[in-house]
């Protein structure tokens, strides 16, 4: 229920005269910009247009947090920390967007949602109980203001990757995103955790759920390549394996599932099984590959973007396996031009009339049993895309590629949650003899509360330590 963060509105932007504003953080220049009848405040310091990517905070109006000092949210703390950061840098902009109260639902509705939160609902569930969107904010005015200030390339102060996506969708280049180091308070810890869990917000590096105590010695250096070790990884850490994937032509799979082996509830709700460190890990893999593949079921259920947002990096080519043309025409992968898309379909599938120019249909070969082998799919992808390939989902697609023995690596994250009944994760025809069960060399990474196991399925991935070159579950090999 997240509203679109873009608009086709062409309303004229009207800037007001600048004036000086002395604050506890320093002397700022203050002016208004009126867009579509709403006056927004812009505070700046230095000459942002003279900097390649100045610090910018796009701050949503919050009466309770910014003016009344409420600790139910972190808005007031974020506002103060942003002004301090911009003042320290000596150059930067804070855009105070009015009309964004309560993520765009307005003050009255926000207080109605507060009452439901007092009764036990989280911030997202409260909005939905009122039949309101999770996030109704529009950033058209912010993009127009940045362009008027001759700052189309910025460094964004934000913990919200969706804000990056929104601004970039309007032509603003976000060269980097920096999280403000604002600690949680006892009064807002539950609210902030719900936003991180349900809305993909990113915790500051010092947050207790971002465990970096061992990352410098095990998570990022040569020791990370040691088979059988457990490395603790923080959200900002990078692993040596990302460079290996980026420099090769591997087939890599990634899946996050509950401890009892499900990737979503029975009605398809998967937001989110794992935590934000694991999701940052997924985005780093996306940034390391040439193509990311999902089955049509994932697109129908989740409408994913399949782009790189949580970390810096280039979007991979999106590959959608859809033999029978099940994907709806409004799907993001067919309408959003952020990344090229290969749509693998059967010969009988008729493309929609308004298909985006970024979409290239590739016809799957006809087979007697209508089943296309994973090896054939990989060969088709390699005809159009170089580099490694990420098989991202869903569980059925990842399982079929594992069973076919075409994977070099499998990153399987287990989250400390029990779903009970839902959409299954890894499933394949197993063995009745434990000694014949699939065993491969592995590495383990502690992603906050989650545990990720990297299975090294091929000789190239394991540095030649896999005794049996067969990567399928049919034959055992010892780690």
C-alpha positions in Angstrom: 0.0 0.0 0.0 2.9 2.4 -0.6 2.0 5.3 -2.8 4.0 6.3 -5.8 6.8 8.7 -5.0 6.6 10.5 -8.3 4.3 12.9 -10.1 3.8 14.1 -13.6 2.8 17.5 -12.2 4.3 20.5 -14.0 3.4 23.2 -11.5 5.7 26.2 -11.6 8.1 26.4 -8.7 8.2 29.8 -7.0 11.2 30.7 -4.8 11.0 33.3 -2.1 13.7 35.8 -1.1 16.6 34.5 1.0 17.1 35.6 4.6 19.6 34.8 7.4 18.7 32.3 10.1 21.1 31.9 13.0 20.7 28.5 14.8 22.6 26.6 17.4 24.3 24.7 14.6 25.4 27.8 12.7 24.2 30.6 10.4 22.0 29.3 7.6 20.3 30.9 4.6 16.5 30.4 4.7 14.0 30.8 1.9 10.7 29.3 0.8 9.8 27.4 -2.3 6.1 27.2 -3.2 5.0 24.2 -5.3 1.4 23.2 -6.1 0.2 25.7 -3.4 2.4 24.4 -0.6 5.3 26.5 0.7 8.4 24.4 1.7 11.3 25.7 3.7 14.9 25.4 2.4 17.9 26.0 4.7 21.4 26.1 3.1 24.9 26.9 4.1 27.9 27.7 1.9 27.6 27.3 -1.9 26.1 23.9 -2.6 26.1 24.3 -6.3 29.8 24.6 -6.3 30.2 21.1 -4.8 30.0 17.9 -6.9 27.6 16.2 -4.5 26.6 18.4 -1.5 25.1 17.0 1.6 21.3 17.2 1.4 18.6 16.3 3.9 15.0 16.0 2.5 13.1 16.2 5.8 9.4 15.4 6.1 7.4 17.8 8.2 6.6 16.4 11.7 4.8 18.7 14.1 5.0 16.3 17.0 8.7 15.4 16.6 10.2 18.6 15.2 8.2 21.3 17.1 6.7 19.5 20.2 9.7 17.4 21.1 8.0 14.0 20.9 10.1 10.9 21.3 7.5 8.6 19.7 9.5 9.1 16.5 13.1 10.2 15.7 12.1 13.1 13.5 13.3 15.8 15.8 16.6 14.0 16.4 17.1 13.5 12.7 16.4 17.2 12.0 18.9 18.4 14.5 21.6 15.8 13.4 21.1 16.8 9.8 21.6 20.5 10.5 24.7 19.7 12.6 26.1 17.5 9.8 25.5 20.1 7.1 27.0 22.9 9.3 30.1 20.7 10.0 30.5 20.1 6.3 30.4 23.8 5.6 28.1 23.3 2.6 24.7 21.7 2.2 21.0 21.9 2.0 18.0 20.9 4.2 14.7 20.8 2.4 11.8 20.9 4.9 8.8 19.4 3.0 5.5 20.4 4.3 2.4 18.2 3.7 4.4 15.1 4.7 3.0 14.8 8.3 2.7 11.1 9.2 4.4 9.9 6.0 1.9 12.0 4.1 -1.4 11.0 5.8 -1.8 14.3 7.6 -1.9 15.2 11.3 -5.4 14.0 12.1 -4.8 10.6 10.6 -1.4 10.3 12.2 -2.9 10.8 15.6 -5.6 8.3 14.8 -2.8 5.9 13.9 -1.1 6.7 17.2 -4.2 5.6 19.1 -4.0 2.2 17.3 -0.3 1.9 18.0 -1.1 2.5 21.7 -3.4 -0.5 21.4 -0.6 -2.7 20.1 -0.4 -2.2 16.3 2.9 -1.3 14.7 3.1 1.9 12.5 2.5 0.0 9.2 -0.4 -2.1 10.6 -2.0 1.0 12.1 -2.1 2.8 8.8 -3.5 -0.2 7.0 -6.2 -0.6 9.7 -7.3 2.9 8.8 -7.2 2.0 5.1 -4.3 4.4 4.6 -1.1 3.9 2.6 2.1 2.8 4.3 3.8 5.9 2.8 2.0 8.6 0.8 4.8 11.1 0.5 5.6 12.7 -2.9 9.1 14.1 -3.6 8.3 16.1 -6.8 8.8 19.4 -5.0 12.2 18.3 -3.5 13.5 17.3 -7.0 12.3 20.6 -8.5 14.0 22.6 -5.6 17.3 20.7 -6.1 17.2 21.4 -9.8 16.5 25.1 -9.2 19.4 25.3 -6.8 21.6 23.7 -9.5 22.2 20.6 -7.4 21.1 17.6 -9.5 23.8 15.4 -7.9 23.7 15.0 -4.2 24.9 13.0 -1.1 21.6 12.2 0.7 21.4 12.1 4.5 18.8 9.4 5.0 18.1 5.9 6.3 15.3 5.3 3.8 16.4 3.6 0.5 13.0 4.4 -1.0 13.8 8.1 -0.8 16.8 7.4 -3.0 14.7 5.5 -5.5 12.1 8.3 -5.5 14.6 11.1 -6.2 16.5 9.2 -8.8 13.2 8.4 -10.5 12.8 12.2 -10.9 16.3 12.7 -12.4 18.3 13.5 -9.2 21.6 11.6 -9.0 22.2 10.3 -5.5 26.0 9.8 -5.6 26.0 8.5 -2.0 23.6 7.9 0.9 24.7 8.5 4.5 22.9 7.3 7.6 22.7 9.8 10.5 24.1 8.3 13.7 20.9 8.9 15.8 20.5 6.4 18.6 17.1 4.8 19.3 15.2 6.0 22.4 13.2 3.6 24.6 10.1 5.4 23.5 10.6 5.0 19.8 12.7 1.7 19.6 9.6 -0.4 18.6 8.5 2.2 16.0 11.9 2.4 14.4 12.4 -1.4 14.4 9.0 -1.8 12.6 10.2 0.7 9.9 13.4 -1.3 9.5 11.6 -4.6 9.4 8.6 -3.6 7.3 9.8 -0.6 5.2 13.5 -1.5 4.6 14.8 1.4 6.6 18.5 1.1 7.6 19.8 1.2 11.2 22.8 3.4 12.0 26.1 1.7 12.2 26.2 1.8 16.0 22.8 0.2 16.4 22.9 -3.0 18.5 21.4 -5.0 15.7 24.3 -4.1 13.5 27.0 -6.2 15.0 30.4 -5.3 13.7 32.6 -6.5 16.5 34.3 -9.1 14.4 33.8 -7.6 11.0 37.3 -6.1 10.6 39.1 -9.3 11.4 36.8 -11.9 9.9 34.0 -10.4 7.9 36.0 -8.5 5.2 39.5 -9.8 5.0 41.2 -12.9 3.8 39.9 -14.9 6.8 36.4 -14.6 5.3 37.5 -17.1 2.7 38.2 -19.8 5.2 35.9 -22.7 4.8 33.8 -23.5 7.9 34.3 -20.2 9.7 31.6 -17.9 11.1 32.2 -14.2 10.3 30.2 -11.4 11.9 29.1 -8.9 9.3 27.8 -5.4 9.7 25.5 -3.5 7.3 28.4 -1.4 5.9 30.8 -4.3 5.5 31.7 -5.8 2.2 32.9 -9.4 1.8 35.7 -10.6 -0.5 33.3 -12.9 -2.2 31.5 -10.0 -3.8 34.6 -9.1 -5.7 35.0 -12.8 -6.7 31.4 -12.8 -8.0 31.9 -9.5 -9.8 35.1 -10.7 -11.5 33.7 -14.1 -12.7 30.9 -15.7 -14.6 29.4 -17.7 -11.8 25.8 -18.8 -11.2 24.9 -17.7 -7.7 21.6 -18.2 -5.8 20.3 -16.4 -2.7 17.3 -17.1 -0.5 16.2 -16.1 3.0 13.9 -18.4 4.9 12.5 -19.0 8.3 14.0 -21.6 10.7 11.3 -24.0 9.6 12.0 -23.4 5.9 9.5 -20.9 4.6 10.1 -17.8 2.5 6.7 -16.3 3.1 3.4 -16.8 5.0 0.6 -18.9 3.4 -0.9 -15.7 1.9 2.5 -14.7 0.4 3.6 -12.0 2.9 7.4 -12.0 2.9 8.1 -8.5 4.2 10.5 -9.2 5.7 11.7 -12.7 6.6 15.3 -11.6 7.3 16.8 -8.4 8.7 18.3 -5.4 7.0 21.9 -6.7 7.1 20.8 -9.7 5.0 18.9 -7.4 2.7 22.0 -5.2 2.2 23.9 -8.4 1.5 21.4 -9.2 -1.2 21.8 -5.8 -2.8 25.6 -6.2 -2.7 25.2 -9.4 -4.7 22.9 -7.7 -7.1 25.6 -5.0 -7.6 28.2 -7.7 -8.3 26.4 -9.6 -11.1 25.4 -8.9 -14.7 21.9 -10.4 -14.4 19.4 -11.2 -11.7 16.8 -14.0 -12.4 13.4 -14.6 -10.7 10.5 -16.7 -11.6 7.1 -15.2 -12.6 5.6 -16.3 -9.3 7.9 -13.9 -7.5 6.9 -11.0 -9.7 3.2 -11.8 -9.3 3.4 -12.1 -5.5 5.9 -9.3 -4.7 6.1 -7.0 -7.7 9.9 -6.6 -7.0 12.1 -3.8 -8.4 15.2 -6.0 -8.6 17.5 -3.0 -8.5 20.4 -1.9 -6.3 19.2 0.5 -3.7 20.5 -0.3 -0.2 24.2 0.0 -1.3 26.0 1.9 -4.1 26.3 0.0 -7.3 24.9 -0.5 -10.8 21.6 -2.3 -11.4 21.9 -5.7 -13.0 19.8 -6.8 -16.0 16.5 -8.1 -14.8 15.6 -11.6 -16.1 12.1 -12.9 -15.7 11.3 -16.5 -16.3 7.7 -16.5 -17.5 7.0 -19.3 -20.0 3.2 -18.8 -20.0 3.0 -15.0 -19.8 1.6 -14.8 -16.3 3.2 -11.4 -15.4 0.6 -8.6 -15.3 1.3 -5.6 -17.7 1.6 -3.1 -14.8 4.4 -5.1 -13.1 7.4 -2.9 -12.1 9.8 -5.0 -14.2 7.8 -4.2 -17.3 7.1 -0.6 -16.6 10.1 0.8 -14.7 13.1 1.7 -16.9 15.6 1.7 -14.1 17.2 -1.5 -15.4 17.1 -3.4 -18.7 14.7 -6.4 -18.5 14.9 -9.8 -20.4 11.4 -11.4 -20.4 11.8 -15.1 -21.1 8.5 -16.3 -22.5 7.0 -19.1 -24.6 6.4 -18.5 -28.3 2.6 -18.2 -27.8 2.8 -15.2 -25.4 1.6 -11.9 -26.9 3.4 -8.9 -25.4 1.2 -6.0 -24.0 0.9 -3.0 -26.2 2.4 -0.6 -23.7 5.5 -2.7 -22.9 8.5 -0.5 -21.9 11.4 0.1 -24.3 13.7 -1.4 -21.6 12.0 -4.8 -22.0 13.4 -7.3 -24.5 11.4 -10.5 -25.0 13.4 -13.7 -25.5 11.5 -16.7 -26.6 12.1 -20.0 -24.8 12.7 -23.0 -26.9 9.8 -25.5 -27.3 10.2 -28.8 -25.5 8.2 -32.0 -25.5 7.3 -31.8 -21.8 7.2 -27.9 -21.7 9.9 -27.9 -19.1 12.9 -25.7 -19.8 16.1 -26.9 -18.1 18.1 -24.4 -15.9 21.2 -25.1 -18.1 19.2 -23.9 -21.2 18.0 -20.8 -19.3 21.6 -19.9 -18.3 22.7 -20.3 -21.9 20.0 -18.0 -23.1 20.9 -15.4 -20.5 24.6 -15.5 -21.5 23.7 -14.8 -25.1 22.6 -11.3 -23.9 24.4 -10.6 -20.6 28.0 -11.1 -19.5 29.2 -11.7 -15.9 27.8 -13.7 -13.1 24.1 -14.5 -12.7 22.1 -14.3 -9.5 19.1 -16.6 -9.1 17.1 -14.7 -6.5 13.8 -16.5 -6.3 11.4 -17.8 -5.5 12.0 -21.0 -3.6 10.9 -23.2 -6.5 13.2 -21.5 -9.0 16.2 -21.6 -6.7 15.5 -25.2 -5.8 15.3 -26.3 -9.4 18.7 -24.7 -10.2 20.2 -26.4 -7.2 18.8 -29.7 -8.2 20.1 -29.3 -11.8 23.6 -28.8 -10.5 24.2 -25.5 -12.2 24.9 -23.3 -9.2 28.4 -22.3 -8.1 27.3 -20.8 -4.8 24.1 -20.7 -2.7 23.6 -18.1 0.0 20.9 -19.4 2.3 19.9 -17.2 5.2 18.0 -18.5 8.2 16.0 -16.0 10.2 15.0 -16.6 13.8 11.3 -16.9 13.1 8.9 -19.8 12.8 6.1 -19.4 10.2 4.5 -22.8 10.6 2.9 -23.0 7.2 3.6 -20.9 4.1 5.5 -20.7 0.9 8.4 -23.2 1.0 12.0 -22.3 0.6 14.6 -24.9 -0.5 13.0 -28.1 -1.6 14.3 -30.9 -3.8 14.0 -34.7 -4.1 16.2 -35.9 -1.3 17.7 -39.2 -0.3 16.6 -41.8 2.3 20.2 -42.3 3.4 21.8 -39.6 5.5 25.3 -40.4 4.3 24.1 -39.5 0.7 22.7 -36.2 1.7 24.1 -33.1 0.0 27.2 -31.8 1.8 29.5 -29.1 0.5 32.2 -26.8 1.9 30.6 -23.7 3.4 31.2 -20.4 5.1 28.9 -18.8 7.6 28.1 -15.1 8.2 26.3 -13.7 11.2 24.0 -10.9 9.9 22.7 -9.5 13.2 20.0 -11.9 14.3 20.2 -13.9 11.0 22.7 -16.6 10.0 23.7 -16.9 6.4 25.4 -20.0 5.1 27.3 -19.8 1.8 27.5 -23.2 0.2 30.4 -23.7 -2.2 28.9 -26.0 -4.8 31.5 -26.0 -7.5 35.3 -26.6 -7.6 35.8 -23.0 -8.8 33.8 -21.6 -5.9 35.6 -23.6 -3.3 39.1 -23.2 -4.7 39.2 -26.8 -5.9 38.4 -28.3 -2.5 35.1 -30.0 -3.6 35.9 -33.6 -4.0 33.0 -34.3 -6.4 32.6 -31.9 -9.4 28.9 -32.7 -9.5 27.0 -29.8 -7.9 23.6 -31.5 -7.8 22.0 -33.2 -4.7 22.5 -36.6 -6.2 25.9 -37.4 -4.9 27.6 -36.6 -1.6 30.9 -34.9 -1.0 32.5 -34.1 2.4 33.3 -30.6 3.6 
